[in-house]
Amino acid sequence: MSTITGQDSLKTRRTLDVGGRTYDYFSLKAAEKAGLGDLSRLPFSMKVLLENLLRFEDGRTVSVDDVKAVAQWLKDRRSDREIAYRPARVLMQDFTGVPAVCDLAAMREAMQALGGDPQKINPLTPCDLVIDHSVMVDSFGSPTAFQENVDLEFQRNGERYAFLRWGQKAFANFRVVPPGTGICHQVNLEYLAQTVWTDTDQTGTEVAYPDTLVGTDSHTTMVNGLAVLGWGVGGIEAEAAMLGQPISMLIPEVVGFRLTGKLKEGATATDLVLTVTQMLRRKGVVGKFVEFYGPGIEHLTLADRATIANMAPEYGATCGIFPIDAETIRYLSFTGRDPNRVELVEAYARAQGMWWTPDAAEPVFTDTLELDLSTVESSLAGPKRPQDRVQLSDACADFKAFLEKDVAGRPASQPTPVPGTDYAIDHGHVVIAAITSCTNTSNPSVLVAAGLLAKKAVEKGLTRKPWVKTSLAPGSQVVTEYLEASGLQGWLDRLGFNLVGYGCTTCIGNSGPLPDPISKAVDDGKLTVASVLSGNRNFEGRVNAQVRANYLASPPLVVAYALAGSMNLDLTREPLGTGKDGQPVYLRDIWPSNHEVEATIAQYLTPEMYRSRYSNVFAGPEQWQAIRTAEGETYRWEGASTYVKRPPLFDGIAPVPGDVSDVTGARALAILGDSITTDHISPAGSIKKASPAGEYLTGHGVGVVDFNSYGARRGNHEVMMRGTFANIRIRNEMVPGVEGGVTRFVPTGEVMPIYDAAMKYQAEGTPLVVFAGQEYGTGSSRDWAAKGTRLLGVRAVVAESFERIHRSNLVGMGVLPLQFPAGVNRQTLKLDGSETFDIAGVEAGLKPRMTLALTITRADGSKQTVDLLCRIDTLDEVDYYKHGGILQYVLRSLAAPKVAAE
């Protein structure tokens, strides 16, 4: 994709000489002189957006007025103007990448059917797909765990991997980072991201501009710590960006988070990010940019910044970005980036007024809040949400308060023997302790701290409790390098924290099963057991189906809880265990000092580790290189495959879309409460035998042992439809008192799985509606949360509020997101599912954020009409909806541009 499309009406194109090379760039200082006025106090993130508009200004998708609106933002500090934003690149992980490649392959076939050129279906924007979500923790606590898990990963995912290798060959501008390399966000941070990107335009001139991206994982924001503007979108939106479509967005509000002071002894970056997450959730930053500034920045390493940026989805923001400064340059150099690129980053930042120093004038923000880093205390977050921070000193009491509610009707203490052992487990026992996920494994300080704590614990004579499933899943191979070089991996191994794989494991539900004896004891005793993980998500049912309480914590605290074995201990006051000298050992006795951590990092972490590990990053292990795959510009689908199937999104697509229609005679498929996450909606985790998806697989000859996970089967819509709304913890108010993905089929009153009911309604031609409370669709950017909703026959979702990514994805799949007015909700309307629903106003002329009328017809024949806000927010989204979805719009645009535009 060319870096410019443009008219450059403001004449801002300039040249920059760096290290003997000349680059063109679009100068913000030139824009000031062209009439935009002083931009020096524009937030860093807004400067990135402004440059993007200057570079793509063409009088059609981007106008001079769009450019001026960003400058006007300085006065108003907010805007209701829609802009077209074009990121430099796209990042995918394999869970979302497989269905994206499926869609692209199906689009090539549909393009042929429409008489177009299949080669037009090709990424125009550079795309990297990192395979990191497929490894599961089946084997743990042994030197062979890593190899055993890798072998199982390739055995289970052979079909998917062969398909991705086909995509790697078939599509231009598309790179695949093979399994076993690391988590996509850490690979992005350590290797892919450049902070300043370059490309050649149509004349062959090299143009420099800010590195920007969208990613199919909400934690794409981790790279914001490297001053790269990026955020998570659904696979649907990412595919459109790959195909050259701009991302429509409103000019955002930008909340400034001022940092002062310095972290005190014993406080970690994890403690800091949990504090930040709690503060920003309370502030309310959904749909907004968050930008960190202030003198405290100077005392945060790049890895600390990345830890904070990673959890932007948990605090609800679109991004959580830091500016370019000396620490950015240090990190780029240390991680082995090309010296010429590093030199360009600093020169470009200085030329554009994007370079931060402690004495720089502070930007203007929509709103601000402030944190003194020295006040941060050791913390956890849980047991169900990442924003529910609790100080370590209060964690025991907090868990016991949760337990009182969770065990209502069961004994408060329920010691249950573990078969084949001499011990019992009870409520509150920690059965999973996992150092996992991109939040912390990018950060050497907390990983080294975990290793030092393990060393001290072993030297004191402590061991992990035998009921704890322990694992270490680093974000990249570099982590293994410095843990082994320092000798710390050996001490972690002694406590069962052996390497289990490189990828996102426990945090996304790939924790693997509990050992059979532990699993049986949990079930027999109906126990409320816990996990402690260094991840970013702990929603209900996510980590492991048998684990009801899940706490986020720093890696050293994960190790500490593996030693303690229970949430019923106050680790600040009670001993972790008894040492070999017969004396109690407390957490304070083995907690490493900041100096010990820093000295270890300085001695054992080297630039050569990054250069060697990333020198041949796209080659992959022998198992990857040995995979045989198909050839050709279109994919030869295998009818017997239960992993990869041609999606039905383009079946029978016509060159011109039909008229949109109102919704009439709809039934409620589900009535849901507040904070329904994409984990509740989208298929995730393990597949149960006694479920529609399990029955489908069994019917196709797949044994239970080979079910794999929903995530691994995202390329098969038949599996994914059956797993939509099937979360074990979802509560449908149409079936009071029942947990799990069931509903009431109203015509007969029968209770059945949501999928089965949806198919019955489809057979009758009955459209469906889902009702929900506040924050519908929080969590990861799961495209199947929207795809599954659409394929089940849901025409509209009516909620009190929506999380940004999921709302966008619903529109991208042709589903109406509708919002209740203030003071009105499913409860005030007393909805129970017996009603029928009509939604009027769509046919009359759909416009962004218009009012549509919902008419409720109750079982007794009475009617009530409520006005709803249509959350199709932009004109581009109107077009997507009229075409039946964003991919259909793109396909028609490429097949016959004039038709799509009309």
Secondary structure, 3 states (H helix, E strand, C coil): CCCCCCCCCCCCEEEEEECCEEEEEECHHHHHHHHHCCCCCCCHHHHHHHHHHHHHCCCCCCCHHHHHHHHHHHHHCCCCCEEEECCCEEEEEHHHHHHHHHHHHHHHHHHHHCCCCHHHCCCCCCEEEECCCCCCCCCCCCCCHHHHHHHHHHHHCHHHHHHHHHHHHHCCCEEEECCCCECHHHHHHHHHCCCEEEEECCCCCEEEEECEEEECCHHHHHHHHHCCEEEECCHHHHHHHHCCCCEEEECCCEEEEEEECCCCCCCCHHHHHHHHHHHHHHHCCCCCEEEEECHHHHHCCHHHHHHHHHCHHHHCCCEEECCECHHHHHHHHHCCCCHHHHHHHHHHHHHHCCECCCCCCCCCCCEEEEEEHHHCCCEEECCCCCCCEEEHHHHHHHHHHHHHHHCCCCCCCCCEECCCCCCEECCCEEEEEEECCHHHHCCHHHHHHHHHHHHHHHHHCCCCCCCCEEEECCCEHHHHHHHHHCCHHHHHHHCCCCECCCCCCHHHCCCCCCCHHHHHHHHHHCCCEEEEECCCCCCCCCCCCCEEEEEECCHHHHHHHHHHCECCCCCCCCCCEECCCCCEECHHHHCCCHHHHHHHHHHHCCHHHHHHHCCCCCCCCHHHHCCCCCCCCCCCCCCCCCCCCCCHHHCCCCCCCCCCCCEEEEEEEEECCCCCEHHHHCCCCECCCCCHHHHHHHHCCCCHHHCCECHHHCCCHHHHHHHCCCCCCCCCCCCCCCCCCEEEECCCCEEEEHHHHHHHHHHHCCCEEEECCCCECECCCCHHHHHHHHHCCEEEEEECCECHHHHHHHHHCCCEEEECCCCCCCCCCCCCCCCEEEEECCCCCCCCCCEEEEEEECCCCCEEEEEEEECCCCHHHHHHHHCCCHHHHHHHHHHCHHHHHC
